[in-house]
C-alpha cells in the first residue's frame, strides 16, 4: 500500500503590513522549513519583458514565472533587507524557505534581489524594518550634529569673561574718565552760573544808576 501524502498546510496568514498586505506566521516555523511555493504562468524572458508586472520571478536565463495571479499567495511575501526567509530555485520551481526560526505573529519576508530593489524600491525608499531603523538613526545623528553646531555657535557668541590683570586694570580708567567728565561738567555749570550772576548783577547796577540819575534830575528841576 502506498502511503497517503499529507496535505500541505500553510503556516502563515495574509494580513495588513506596513507596505500593504503581508504574510504573518501562524505557528512556529523551523529553520530551512518549506513555507510555500511561488506559483504562476511560465513565460520566456522575452515575453515577460513585454508585460508591465511587478510579480515576475526570473527562474533562469530563459524562463520567468508570472506570479500576478491572486491564487499565488506567495506574492504577498514582502521584501526586507534583513529577511527571515529566502527563495530557492529547484528546477523550474521556486520555493520560499525559512532562514531561521520564525515565531508566530512575525512577518515573513525575503530579499527580492538587487535588480528589483534598484528599479522599484530604491526610487521610493525601502520600508522594511532595517531601512526604517537606519533612517531613524540617521535623523537622530543629524539632529545631534545640528544641536552640537548650535551649542558651538552660542558659545562663540558669548562675551569673554574679564580676567585679572591688564584687562581688569583697564576698568578704573573708564571710571576716572567718567569722574573727569563729571568734574568738567560741574565746572561748566559753575561758570555758567557765575556768568549769569555777573550779568544779573550788572543789570541791577545799571538799573540803580538809572534810578539815581532820574532822582538827581528831578531834584534839580525842583
Secondary structure, DSSP 4 states (H G I P E B T S, - for coil): -PPPPPPP--SEEEEEETTEEEEEESS-B-TT-EEEEE--EEEEHHHHHHS--S-EEE-SSSEEEE--STT-GGGGPEE-TT-SEEEEEETTEEEEEESS-B-TTPBPEE---HHHIIIIITTT---SHHHHHHHHHHHHHHHHHHHHHHHHHHHHHSPPPPPTTHHHHHHHHHHHHHHHHHHHHHHHHHHHHHHHHHHHHHHHHHHHHHHHHHHHHHHHH-
